[in-house]
Amino acid sequence: MWGVVPKNIWAPLTPPADDNTIELATRPYLVVTGDRVVLIEAGVGDRWESKWRGIYHLDGGRLEQQIRAAGFAPEDVTDAVASHAHWDHIGGWVVDRGNGPEPLLRNATHWLEADEVEQCLHNAHVRKGSYRPEDLAPLVERDAVRTFDRETEIVPGITVRPVGGHSDGISVVFVHDGAERAIFWADVVPTTHHVQPPYIMAYDTDVKRSYAARSALLAEAAEKRGSGSSTTTWTRPSRVEHDGQALRGRAGHRLITRQGAPRTAPGAPDNTDSQGVTENTEAPPAAATKSGVAPPQAAPVLCDS
């Protein structure tokens, strides 16, 4: 997670376990906009042998239960978008109920950047361990995947922008409503501590591209802070600010909703992200209510209804 950053700098920020792993959470979000129910990211899923659960300290795979707890069924989800195709971001798209892999969101269109689809399905490359073809192949076979290769509004109010760096096709997801905008950074800025552009993960395949993309996006987010148009989401809604010396991820801001209800995301440590490299737990996805108030134990929801 920290690349060349010395441990005496990162350990106080993200305290490691005895085996040098750190606790991070995947945090899917539901966005309800008009007649669309959109899932942003999907977490690790539950198709893991005990060996790998032990190596990665996985404690997740509850996406379906959490979608239902939010008041929806998996078949209600109309669209699913992932920042990239690493297994900790799309693993939850596919389930195995004993008859082989099948889509969890059987009525959804699944959105991915085109290079990510190619690298996941034909993963004879340097980062092949980060992709599992079985996370995507059942969806491709059912013609349930749509791709993009440039900034694209996939549904009204939700735009994806490929930036590269961490992986060839990693993209950030924007949810916008008039002048307000939420940015789902994924592994472009995996934790609030990574708002410093030189803090680059060892996972990133192209360090120069990663640095350039992050620097530009963070500067854009900080610049637009005054108009309230750029909100970031990690453990809880945060806003990128520049304090005169360095960029900071300042928590405590609300996610945009038509109801204007404040949104906070309980249950995950401050060093977790909206979607990071998962080593421990899968946090609950978003929950929505008509009143605009998220029920207990629910992560944020963006609701346009």
N, C-alpha and C positions, 0 to 999 in steps of 0.2 A: 504493500500500500504506500510505502514511503520512499521507495527508490534509494537515491543517494543521500537523503536527509539523515543525519546522524541520529542514532537511537537516543542519545541524551537530550535531543530536541523533541523527537516525536513521542517517546514513551510517556512523558507527563501529560501529553494531550490525549493519547489513546493507550492507556495502560495495557501491556501485554500479559497473556497468561504464561504459565511455565514453559509451554512449547512455542512461545513467541508469536502466537496468533492474537488477534484483537477481535473484540466483539463488534459486529456490524449487523445491521438489519436491512432487509429488503422491505420496501414500503410501497406496494401498488396503490394507485389512486383510481377512483371512479369519477368520471366527469359526466354530469347529466346536463345535456344541452338540447333543448327542444325535444324531438323524439329519438335522440341518439343517447345511448349509454356507452361510454367509452372507458375502457380499462387502460391505464397507462402503466406499463411494466407488469410482470407477472410473477416475479420471484423464482425460487429454485424448484418448486414443484415437489412431488413426493416419490418420484421414481428413482430411488437411490438405494443401492445395496449398503449393508451395514458397514462394509469396509470404508466406503466413501463418506458415509455419515460420520464415521469416527475421525477420518482424516480432516474433514472440513468442519467438524463440530456442528453439523447441520441440525437444526431444530425448526422445521418449517413444514410446508406442504399443506397448509390449511386454507388455501385460496378459495376453494369452493364454499367452505363453511363461512368464511368471512363475507363473501359476496352475499350469501343468503342472510347473514346477520345484518347486512346493510339494507335488507328489504328487497333484494333482487334475486332472481334465479340466474344461473349461468347462461341459460338460453335467452335471457333478456338483454345481454350485452350485444350491442350491434357492431362495435368496432374495438379492436385491441391494437395498441401501438407499443412498440418496444424501441428503446434507444439504439440497441444493437442486439446481436443474436448470441451473446455469451449465455451459458447455461443458467447463470444466476439472474438473468433478465427475462428469459422466455421459457424456462423449465416448467412453469405452471400452466403453459398453454395446452399441454398434452397430459392426459391421464391414462392409466391402465387399470381397468376394473376387472381384469382377468381374461379378457378376450383380445388383448393386444392394445397398442397405443391408439388413442382416439382423441379428438379435440374436446377440451373442457367446454369451450365456448362455441357450441356447434352452429350457432347462427351468426357468428361474428366474422367480419372481414379483418384479417390480421395484417398490419402494416409494418414493413421493414424496409430499410435502405437496400438497394439492389445488390451491392457488393457483399453485404452481410448474409444475404440468402445464399449467394454463391459460396462463400467461405464456410458457411455452416454445413451445406450439403456435400461439399467437396473439400474436406478439411485436411488436405495434404500440405500444410504450411506450418510456419514457425509457431503459431499460436493455436494449433489444432486442439490442444488440451482444453481450451476455453470454449470450444463448440461441441455440441452433440447433435449429429444429424437427426437422431430420433426425436429431438425436440421440435423439429420443423417438417420432416418428411411427411408425417400423416396429414398435415395441413396443406402442403403442396399437392399431395395426391388428391385432395378433395377440392382443389382450386379455391382455397380459402385464404390465399396470401396475395397481397397487392404490394408492389414495390414503388419506391421513389428514388430519384438520384439527384434531386435539387430541392431547394426550399419549396414546400408544398403544403397547402391547406387541405388536410385529409378529410375533415368535416368542418362545417361552419364553426369558426372560433377556435380551432385547434390546428396548429401549424408545426411541421417538423423541418429542421434545418440540419443537413449533414455537415459535420465539421472535421471528422477524422482525428487521428492522433492516438487515442487509446486503442481503437481498432480502425480499420480502413473506412468503415462506413458509420461510425457512431454519430448519433444525431441528438440534438437537444429538442425538447418538446415545449412549445409555447401554447398556453391557454390564454386567450385574450378576449376582453369584453370592453369595447370602447377604448378608453385611454389606459386601462389597467391590463397588466399582463403578468402571468405566473410563468416562471421558467423551471422546467424539470431538467436538472443538469445531468443526472445519471453519473457515469464515470468520467465525464469531462471535468467535473469538480466534485469528487466523490464524498468529501466531508466538508464541514464548515472550515476546517483548518487548511484545506487545500485551496482556499481563495488566494493564497500566495502562488503566483504562476510557477516559480521554480520547484514547488513541491509536487513532483511528478511521480506517479506510480511506476514501479519496475515493470508492470504489466503492459504499459503503453508501447505500442509497436513503432511509433514514429515520434520521438521525443521533440524534435523541432516543430513538427506540425502541431503536436499537443500543446506545447508552450505558446505558439502563435495563436491557436484557436482560443485557448483559455484566456490569454491576455486580452484579446479583442472582445470576447463575450463579457468578461468581467468588467472591463472598462465601459462597455455599452450599458451594462446593468447599473453600475455605479453612477454613470452620467445621467441616466434617466430616473434616478431615485427621487429627485426633487419633484417631478411630476407624478410620482406614485405609480409609474408605469412598469416597474420591473421588480417583481417579487420572486425570491428564490425559495425553494423548499428542500430542506434536509430533514432532520428530526422534527423540527417544527418550522413554520413559516419564518423566513429570515429575509433580510434585505442586504444586498451588497452595498457597502459604504466605503468611502475613502476618508480616513481620519487625518489626512495631511502627511502621513508617513507611509501607510500601508493600507491595503484593502482588508476589510473585515466582513465577516458574515454575522450580522447582528440579528439575533432571534427576537421573537415576540411580535412580529407583524402578522396581519391577518391575510388569509388567502381571499382572493376576490370571489364574491358571491353577489347575486342580485339582492338577496335578503340582507347582506351586509353583516352577517353573523361572524364573530371572530372564530377562527379555526386553530386549534392546537392539536398536536399529535403526541399523546402520552405514550409511555411504555417503553421507549427506546433511549439508550444513553445518548449524551450530547454529541458523541463522536460518530453517530450513525448518520445515514444519508437517505435521500429519497430513493436511490437505487445504487448501492455500492457493491463491491466484491463481497459476497456473502460468505461468512465463516461461522456464523452461529445461529441466527434466528430469523424467522420471517415474521415481521410485524403485521398487524391487521391492516387490510386495505381500507379504502374509504367507506364511509357509511353515509347515507343520505336520508333526510326526512323532509316532509313537506314544509315543516316550520323553519327549516334552515338551521336547526340546532343538531349537531352530531351527538348521538347517544354515547354513553360511557364506553371506554375502551375502543373507540373508533378513531381511525386516522382521518385527516381532513378530506372534505369533499368539495368540489366546485359544482355548484348547482345553478343552472339557468332554467328556471321553470316557473 
